[in-house]
Amino acid sequence: MKTLDHIPTGKIERASKLVTTGVKLGGNYIKYIGDKIVDPENAREKLDEENAKDIYDGLKSLKGSALKVAQMLSMEKNLLPSAYVDRFSLAQFSVPPLSGPLVRKTFKKYFGKYPEELFDTFAAQSVNAASIGQVHLATKNGRKLAVKIQYPGVANSIGSDLALVKPVATRMFNLKGQDTEKFFKEIEGKLLEETDYNLELEQSLTIKEQCKDIPNLLFPNYYADLSCEKILTMDWMDGIHLSEYAQDNNDQEKNNRLGQTLWDFYMYQMHILKSVHADPHPGNFLITEKGALVAIDFGCIKEIPEEFYTPYFELANETAINDLDFFAHKITELEILRSDDSPEARKYIINLFHDMLSVFTYPFHGETFDFSNEAFWGRIAGMSDRLANDEYLRKLNGNRGSRHFLYINRTFFGLYNLMHDLKAEVVVDNYKQYI
């Protein structure tokens, strides 16, 4: 794969790259008009494929938060056409890496030494390049290490990047109305946290200690003396990405065991720690040869305040959902219902969100749940289509919901998709035995 000797870091330079991408999209649309005449059945699919390729190619050279948006979008399987999901999923663990000289320059800047002076061996070619950083294989004192290096200028460009990709993020998070600032501040804050590797080191050590008693779950060791604000060193963990494993494995017992581990890991964080790994995409989980789950990359951690946690999970109870007075009270606490809603709007919102939460909380309504249940996924897809095309909801005043919905809902949808990849059946409250 071609390496990068330079990443645009200035606002004008990064904006120019996106303008160039926009010109390409305009050309694609002109071709689409002609294709509709000669090949109407396949014209739209061809447009989606060409647009997805050009958007991804533009974002991957920018890296940083612009590419992070593509990574997040790749998890929205019910929101975007498959061409976009397939192309954007490459952002999870397959983008052009930094060149060797740029890597050495980064080490010299932060450690005052080149990587070959810090490690016994250091592979100049990265083994994994994603949105914010890339990983190199190194050894020291007989131990294999993974060394994550952050791309230059990522933190400084987050604010301008979000302004440039705001239309995409707006659609991804279904943000409507005038009061969007609280949501974009939430996104910006989390992206900034992900660029602080000192914070990630602290968060990684904390979660590893807190979740050490969950069986079949592994974490790497981390090395503070070989880490800094922009470089993070940990044990090299052998395994394949969860999505790669799921494509070829038909051992249902093994899949259920892995699914239960993954589910317990997230439920323990949600309900006990009130702090959760909010970036559940396949690139952050490995499966070892012996069938253990390896959790990596704890840059994005979402704290769950009690005033959000309580009403949010009270509505996961089937009896509570079906008590409409109680339901209305709770979605008011969650900032979905507003005091200035008309009686007509109030009735509409209660019915809509009752239908939506009845679907999305369905896995919590029994002792066990089978994530291979295609009827459930059909209902998820149907509800996503309904929300995406709901003209009345778009016209209502302001945005709906607490800012905390952004990353908590993202976490659950990411988790649901991983569980579906595994086709796993789990015991819903199994995590309680580890309290």
Backbone torsions as a table, in degrees:
resi	resn	phi	psi	omega
1	MET	NA	140.7	178.8
2	LYS	-63.9	138.5	179.0
3	THR	-98.3	163.5	-179.5
4	LEU	-106.7	127.5	175.2
5	ASP	-93.9	-10.1	-175.8
6	HIS	-153.2	137.6	173.5
7	ILE	-118.5	126.2	177.0
8	PRO	-59.2	126.7	-179.8
9	THR	-116.9	-21.6	179.7
10	GLY	-78.6	150.7	-178.1
11	LYS	-59.8	-44.5	-177.5
12	ILE	-67.4	-42.6	-178.8
13	GLU	-63.7	-42.3	180.0
14	ARG	-69.9	-38.5	178.1
15	ALA	-64.4	-38.9	179.9
16	SER	-61.5	-37.2	178.7
17	LYS	-63.6	-40.9	179.4
18	LEU	-71.5	-33.0	175.7
19	VAL	-63.0	-42.3	177.2
20	THR	-59.3	-41.7	176.8
21	THR	-61.9	-41.2	178.9
22	GLY	-60.9	-37.8	177.6
23	VAL	-62.8	-41.1	178.1
24	LYS	-62.8	-40.5	179.6
25	LEU	-64.9	-36.5	176.7
26	GLY	-62.6	-42.1	176.6
27	GLY	-63.2	-39.2	178.1
28	ASN	-61.7	-39.1	-177.8
29	TYR	-68.6	-36.6	176.8
30	ILE	-62.1	-43.1	177.0
31	LYS	-64.1	-35.5	180.0
32	TYR	-62.1	-38.7	179.0
33	ILE	-60.0	-42.4	177.3
34	GLY	-69.2	-40.6	-179.1
35	ASP	-63.2	-32.9	-180.0
36	LYS	-61.1	-28.2	-179.9
37	ILE	-78.3	-44.7	-174.1
38	VAL	-91.0	-26.0	-177.8
39	ASP	-145.7	67.2	-172.7
40	PRO	-62.3	-29.0	-176.5
41	GLU	-69.8	-33.1	-174.4
42	ASN	-110.9	0.9	-173.7
43	ALA	-62.9	-45.2	-176.7
44	ARG	-66.2	-41.1	179.2
45	GLU	-62.8	-39.4	178.9
46	LYS	-65.5	-40.9	177.9
47	LEU	-61.8	-44.9	179.7
48	ASP	-59.6	-43.4	-178.4
49	GLU	-64.9	-43.3	-178.8
50	GLU	-70.0	-41.1	178.1
51	ASN	-64.2	-43.5	179.9
52	ALA	-60.2	-42.9	179.4
53	LYS	-63.4	-46.7	-176.8
54	ASP	-68.6	-38.7	177.8
55	ILE	-64.5	-46.5	-179.2
56	TYR	-63.7	-42.9	179.9
57	ASP	-61.6	-35.8	177.9
58	GLY	-69.9	-42.8	-177.0
59	LEU	-71.8	-34.5	-173.1
60	LYS	-67.9	-26.8	177.0
61	SER	-79.7	-22.3	176.4
62	LEU	-79.4	-32.0	-174.7
63	LYS	53.5	-157.3	176.2
64	GLY	63.1	-149.9	-173.5
65	SER	-68.2	-27.3	176.6
66	ALA	-61.6	-45.3	178.5
67	LEU	-72.9	-30.3	177.6
68	LYS	-61.1	-36.5	176.6
69	VAL	-60.5	-41.9	177.6
70	ALA	-62.5	-41.3	178.1
71	GLN	-60.8	-43.5	179.4
72	MET	-66.2	-39.2	179.8
73	LEU	-64.9	-30.7	-178.3
74	SER	-64.4	-18.9	178.3
75	MET	-86.1	-10.1	-177.0
76	GLU	-89.0	68.9	-172.6
77	LYS	-66.7	-21.9	-179.6
78	ASN	-99.1	3.3	-176.4
79	LEU	-104.9	-39.9	-173.7
80	LEU	-112.1	155.9	172.1
81	PRO	-57.9	151.7	-174.3
82	SER	-59.4	-30.5	179.9
83	ALA	-59.6	-39.2	178.9
84	TYR	-71.8	-43.5	179.7
85	VAL	-60.0	-45.7	-178.4
86	ASP	-63.4	-44.7	-177.7
87	ARG	-71.4	-45.2	-176.9
88	PHE	-69.1	-24.0	179.2
89	SER	-62.9	-20.8	176.3
90	LEU	-62.3	-24.8	-180.0
91	ALA	-67.7	-13.4	-178.9
92	GLN	-71.6	-35.9	-179.8
93	PHE	-161.4	28.8	-179.0
94	SER	-153.7	84.9	175.8
95	VAL	-136.8	163.5	-178.1
96	PRO	-59.7	130.1	-177.9
97	PRO	-84.0	166.3	171.8
98	LEU	-68.3	150.3	176.9
99	SER	-73.8	161.6	179.5
100	GLY	-55.2	-47.5	179.7
101	PRO	-60.6	-36.5	180.0
102	LEU	-70.3	-34.8	176.1
103	VAL	-64.5	-46.4	-179.8
104	ARG	-62.3	-38.5	178.7
105	LYS	-63.1	-38.2	179.0
106	THR	-65.3	-44.2	177.5
107	PHE	-61.9	-43.8	-178.3
108	LYS	-62.4	-36.3	-178.5
109	LYS	-67.2	-41.0	-171.9
110	TYR	-98.2	-25.1	-179.9
111	PHE	-113.0	-12.1	-175.2
112	GLY	73.7	8.2	-179.9
113	LYS	-139.2	156.1	174.3
114	TYR	-83.6	157.7	-175.8
115	PRO	-57.6	-35.1	-179.6
116	GLU	-68.4	-15.6	175.4
117	GLU	-86.3	-21.9	-178.5
118	LEU	-93.4	-31.1	-175.4
119	PHE	-117.7	158.7	175.9
120	ASP	-67.9	-42.9	172.7
121	THR	-138.0	151.9	178.3
122	PHE	-148.4	119.1	-179.1
123	ALA	-76.6	120.6	-178.1
124	ALA	-66.2	-31.0	179.4
125	GLN	-86.2	128.9	179.1
126	SER	-72.0	152.4	178.3
127	VAL	-100.0	-10.5	-176.1
128	ASN	-161.5	122.6	178.9
129	ALA	-127.0	127.3	-177.4
130	ALA	-127.8	-147.2	-168.9
131	SER	-79.4	-39.1	-173.8
132	ILE	-110.2	-26.7	-179.1
133	GLY	-154.2	174.3	177.6
134	GLN	-132.1	159.1	-173.3
135	VAL	-116.1	135.8	176.6
136	HIS	-118.9	148.5	175.8
137	LEU	-89.5	131.1	178.4
138	ALA	-138.5	167.7	173.0
139	THR	-134.0	150.2	174.9
140	LYS	-156.8	127.8	179.6
141	ASN	52.7	40.0	176.5
142	GLY	79.3	5.8	-178.1
143	ARG	-109.4	133.2	175.5
144	LYS	-78.4	133.4	-176.0
145	LEU	-127.2	149.0	170.7
146	ALA	-106.8	124.7	-176.9
147	VAL	-115.8	113.3	-178.1
148	LYS	-96.4	127.3	-176.3
149	ILE	-118.9	128.2	-179.1
150	GLN	-82.4	142.0	178.8
151	TYR	-67.8	144.7	-179.2
152	PRO	-62.1	140.0	171.9
153	GLY	77.5	4.4	-175.5
154	VAL	-61.5	-50.5	-176.3
155	ALA	-63.0	-40.6	-176.2
156	ASN	-70.2	-20.2	-175.6
157	SER	-99.2	-0.8	-174.1
158	ILE	-60.4	-48.1	-178.4
159	GLY	-59.5	-47.6	-179.1
160	SER	-70.0	-35.6	177.9
161	ASP	-62.1	-44.3	-178.8
162	LEU	-63.2	-37.2	177.1
163	ALA	-63.8	-36.4	-178.5
164	LEU	-73.2	-36.5	-176.3
165	VAL	-103.1	13.2	-177.4
166	LYS	-53.9	-41.8	178.7
167	PRO	-59.0	-37.7	179.0
168	VAL	-69.1	-46.4	179.9
169	ALA	-63.6	-35.3	179.0
170	THR	-60.8	-43.7	178.9
171	ARG	-69.3	-40.2	-178.2
172	MET	-59.5	-42.2	-177.8
173	PHE	-97.2	6.1	177.0
174	ASN	55.1	45.8	-179.0
175	LEU	-89.1	124.4	-178.7
176	LYS	-129.1	161.3	175.3
177	GLY	86.1	-167.9	-171.7
178	GLN	-91.4	-27.9	-171.3
179	ASP	-92.2	66.7	-178.1
180	THR	-99.7	-11.5	-170.5
181	GLU	-60.2	-38.5	-177.8
182	LYS	-63.0	-32.2	179.9
183	PHE	-73.1	-42.8	-179.5
184	PHE	-71.9	-29.0	172.8
185	LYS	-64.8	-38.1	177.1
186	GLU	-63.1	-45.7	179.3
187	ILE	-63.8	-47.1	-178.8
188	GLU	-61.3	-41.6	179.6
189	GLY	-61.9	-43.1	-179.7
190	LYS	-67.9	-39.8	178.6
191	LEU	-64.7	-38.6	177.2
192	LEU	-63.9	-40.6	177.4
193	GLU	-60.6	-37.1	-178.4
194	GLU	-68.3	-17.2	178.5
195	THR	-91.5	-0.1	179.6
196	ASP	-103.6	97.0	-176.6
197	TYR	-72.6	-20.9	172.2
198	ASN	-64.9	-41.4	176.5
199	LEU	-65.9	-41.7	179.4
200	GLU	-63.2	-38.5	177.1
201	LEU	-60.2	-46.7	179.4
202	GLU	-61.9	-45.0	-179.3
203	GLN	-66.2	-38.2	179.8
204	SER	-64.0	-45.3	179.6
205	LEU	-65.0	-37.5	-179.6
206	THR	-66.3	-49.7	-178.6
207	ILE	-65.5	-38.5	178.4
208	LYS	-59.2	-43.4	179.7
209	GLU	-69.4	-42.4	-175.6
210	GLN	-70.9	-28.0	-175.4
211	CYS	-109.7	17.5	-174.0
212	LYS	-66.6	-21.2	-176.2
213	ASP	-89.6	-3.0	176.9
214	ILE	-77.2	119.2	-175.9
215	PRO	-68.4	153.4	175.7
216	ASN	68.6	14.5	-179.4
217	LEU	-117.2	126.5	-177.4
218	LEU	-120.4	151.1	175.2
219	PHE	-133.2	150.2	172.7
220	PRO	-74.0	160.0	166.4
221	ASN	-81.7	150.1	-179.3
222	TYR	-117.6	150.5	-173.0
223	TYR	-124.1	101.5	-176.1
224	ALA	-64.7	-34.0	-177.4
225	ASP	-71.1	-14.9	178.1
226	LEU	-113.9	20.5	-178.7
227	SER	-128.1	157.9	176.5
228	CYS	-157.6	-166.3	-175.5
229	GLU	-58.0	-32.3	-174.6
230	LYS	-121.0	2.7	179.6
231	ILE	-136.2	133.1	-177.7
232	LEU	-131.2	125.9	-177.8
233	THR	-114.8	133.7	-178.5
234	MET	-146.4	171.9	174.3
235	ASP	-61.5	144.7	170.8
236	TRP	-77.9	126.0	-178.8
237	MET	-109.7	119.6	178.9
238	ASP	-77.2	138.8	179.3
239	GLY	160.4	175.5	177.1
240	ILE	-116.1	153.4	179.7
241	HIS	-60.2	147.3	-175.6
242	LEU	-55.2	-41.8	-178.3
243	SER	-65.6	-37.2	178.0
244	GLU	-67.3	-41.7	177.2
245	TYR	-61.2	-44.9	-174.7
246	ALA	-66.1	-27.3	-178.9
247	GLN	-66.7	-32.3	-171.2
248	ASP	-113.0	-3.9	-173.1
249	ASN	-103.5	130.0	178.9
250	ASN	-118.5	15.3	179.2
251	ASP	-84.0	96.5	-173.0
252	GLN	-64.1	-36.8	179.3
253	GLU	-62.8	-42.5	178.0
254	LYS	-66.1	-41.8	178.8
255	ASN	-62.3	-41.9	178.4
256	ASN	-63.9	-39.5	179.7
257	ARG	-65.0	-44.0	177.6
258	LEU	-65.5	-41.9	178.5
259	GLY	-62.1	-40.5	179.1
260	GLN	-65.0	-39.5	177.3
261	THR	-61.9	-47.3	-179.4
262	LEU	-63.2	-44.5	-179.6
263	TRP	-63.7	-45.8	179.4
264	ASP	-62.0	-39.7	178.9
265	PHE	-58.0	-46.2	-177.9
266	TYR	-75.8	-39.5	179.4
267	MET	-66.8	-35.9	177.6
268	TYR	-63.5	-43.2	178.1
269	GLN	-64.5	-46.2	-177.3
270	MET	-61.5	-50.9	-167.8
271	HIS	-93.1	-28.3	-176.4
272	ILE	-102.1	-49.1	-177.0
273	LEU	-83.5	-23.2	-174.5
274	LYS	53.4	36.1	-179.8
275	SER	-156.5	127.2	-167.5
276	VAL	-136.5	144.8	172.9
277	HIS	-66.8	101.2	-168.1
278	ALA	-96.1	28.7	-179.6
279	ASP	-134.9	60.5	-173.3
280	PRO	-84.3	70.0	173.8
281	HIS	-108.9	162.3	-171.3
282	PRO	-58.2	-27.8	-179.9
283	GLY	-68.4	-12.4	-179.0
284	ASN	-98.8	8.1	178.8
285	PHE	-137.4	132.9	177.0
286	LEU	-115.4	152.2	174.1
287	ILE	-114.4	123.5	-179.4
288	THR	-79.4	168.8	179.6
289	GLU	-61.3	-29.7	179.8
290	LYS	-88.2	1.8	175.3
291	GLY	88.2	22.7	175.3
292	ALA	-92.3	155.5	178.3
293	LEU	-98.3	127.4	178.7
294	VAL	-108.4	124.1	178.8
295	ALA	-103.7	129.2	-179.0
296	ILE	-135.1	167.0	173.2
297	ASP	66.6	86.9	-179.7
298	PHE	-111.4	42.9	178.1
299	GLY	-76.8	-27.5	-176.9
300	CYS	-111.4	96.4	179.3
301	ILE	-116.1	128.1	-179.3
302	LYS	-107.7	119.0	173.6
303	GLU	-77.0	139.7	-176.8
304	ILE	-112.8	104.2	-179.0
305	PRO	-68.5	149.5	-175.4
306	GLU	-59.9	-36.1	-177.6
307	GLU	-68.0	-18.9	173.6
308	PHE	-95.4	-43.4	-176.7
309	TYR	-55.6	-47.6	-172.8
310	THR	-61.5	-56.8	179.9
311	PRO	-67.3	-33.1	-178.9
312	TYR	-60.1	-48.4	-176.4
313	PHE	-86.1	-18.1	170.7
314	GLU	-62.3	-32.2	-179.9
315	LEU	-80.9	-1.1	172.6
316	ALA	-81.9	-9.5	179.5
317	ASN	-84.6	127.0	-175.6
318	GLU	-61.4	-39.7	179.3
319	THR	-64.8	-41.3	180.0
320	ALA	-64.1	-42.0	-179.7
321	ILE	-60.0	-37.3	-174.9
322	ASN	-85.8	-1.7	170.3
323	ASP	-93.5	96.9	-168.9
324	LEU	-65.5	-31.4	175.8
325	ASP	-66.3	-46.3	176.7
326	PHE	-62.0	-43.0	-179.6
327	PHE	-59.2	-47.3	-179.7
328	ALA	-61.5	-39.5	179.0
329	HIS	-63.2	-42.4	-176.6
330	LYS	-71.4	-39.4	-179.9
331	ILE	-74.6	-16.1	169.9
332	THR	-72.1	-43.0	176.1
333	GLU	-59.7	-33.0	-178.6
334	LEU	-87.6	8.7	174.4
335	GLU	67.6	23.7	175.6
336	ILE	-86.4	-49.4	171.2
337	LEU	-84.0	140.6	-178.9
338	ARG	-120.1	154.9	-177.6
339	SER	-66.7	-24.5	-178.8
340	ASP	-94.0	10.3	176.3
341	ASP	-70.9	137.2	175.6
342	SER	-71.2	161.8	176.1
343	PRO	-55.1	-38.8	178.7
344	GLU	-64.5	-47.0	179.8
345	ALA	-64.1	-41.4	180.0
346	ARG	-58.5	-47.7	179.7
347	LYS	-62.2	-42.2	-178.6
348	TYR	-63.6	-46.0	-177.8
349	ILE	-65.3	-42.7	179.1
350	ILE	-59.7	-45.9	-178.9
351	ASN	-66.0	-43.7	-178.4
352	LEU	-63.0	-50.0	-176.5
353	PHE	-73.8	-25.4	172.5
354	HIS	-64.2	-46.1	177.8
355	ASP	-62.3	-43.3	-176.8
356	MET	-65.4	-49.5	-177.5
357	LEU	-70.4	-27.1	174.7
358	SER	-61.8	-34.3	177.8
359	VAL	-78.5	-52.9	-171.5
360	PHE	-68.5	-26.1	179.9
361	THR	-96.2	4.6	-175.8
362	TYR	-54.7	-38.2	178.5
363	PRO	-58.8	-18.7	-178.1
364	PHE	-94.2	2.2	-172.4
365	HIS	-88.9	-2.0	178.3
366	GLY	-138.5	179.1	179.5
367	GLU	-73.0	-32.3	179.2
368	THR	-129.8	162.5	173.2
369	PHE	-147.4	138.6	-179.8
370	ASP	-104.6	110.2	-177.4
371	PHE	-78.2	2.7	171.0
372	SER	-89.7	2.0	-178.4
373	ASN	-66.7	100.6	-174.9
374	GLU	-69.7	-25.4	176.2
375	ALA	-62.3	-39.4	177.5
376	PHE	-62.6	-44.8	-178.6
377	TRP	-68.9	-30.5	174.0
378	GLY	-64.5	-39.0	177.6
379	ARG	-68.5	-37.7	176.6
380	ILE	-61.1	-47.1	-179.3
381	ALA	-63.7	-41.1	179.0
382	GLY	-63.4	-41.4	178.4
383	MET	-68.0	-37.0	177.2
384	SER	-62.6	-42.8	177.4
385	ASP	-62.7	-42.3	-179.5
386	ARG	-61.2	-44.8	179.8
387	LEU	-66.5	-40.7	-178.3
388	ALA	-65.3	-28.6	-174.9
389	ASN	-109.9	14.0	-176.0
390	ASP	-82.7	97.4	-177.7
391	GLU	-67.0	-36.5	-178.6
392	TYR	-64.1	-42.6	-179.9
393	LEU	-62.9	-37.9	179.0
394	ARG	-62.5	-33.1	-175.3
395	LYS	-82.2	-13.3	-178.2
396	LEU	-67.3	154.7	-174.6
397	ASN	-71.6	120.7	171.9
398	GLY	76.8	174.7	177.9
399	ASN	-83.2	161.0	-176.0
400	ARG	-116.3	126.1	172.3
401	GLY	106.2	152.2	176.2
402	SER	-63.5	151.9	176.5
403	ARG	-61.1	-23.0	-177.9
404	HIS	-69.5	-18.6	176.8
405	PHE	-58.9	-35.0	-173.1
406	LEU	-51.9	-57.5	-174.2
407	TYR	-86.6	-25.8	176.6
408	ILE	-72.0	-44.5	176.3
409	ASN	-64.7	-39.8	176.9
410	ARG	-59.3	-40.8	179.2
411	THR	-62.5	-46.8	-178.2
412	PHE	-66.3	-41.4	179.1
413	PHE	-66.6	-38.8	175.5
414	GLY	-62.6	-43.9	178.5
415	LEU	-63.0	-46.5	178.7
416	TYR	-57.0	-42.7	-179.6
417	ASN	-66.0	-39.4	176.5
418	LEU	-64.8	-40.7	178.6
419	MET	-65.3	-36.7	177.2
420	HIS	-67.7	-39.1	176.0
421	ASP	-57.2	-39.2	-179.9
422	LEU	-79.8	-15.5	-175.3
423	LYS	53.5	43.8	-171.1
424	ALA	-92.9	147.1	169.9
425	GLU	-109.3	132.1	-172.9
426	VAL	-131.4	158.4	169.0
427	VAL	-88.3	117.4	-167.1
428	VAL	-62.0	-44.5	-175.4
429	ASP	-100.2	22.4	-177.5
430	ASN	-61.0	-28.7	-176.5
431	TYR	-60.7	-22.8	-173.6
432	LYS	-64.1	-22.6	-179.2
433	GLN	-71.2	-13.8	-178.1
434	TYR	-97.1	3.8	179.3
435	ILE	-70.4	NA	NA
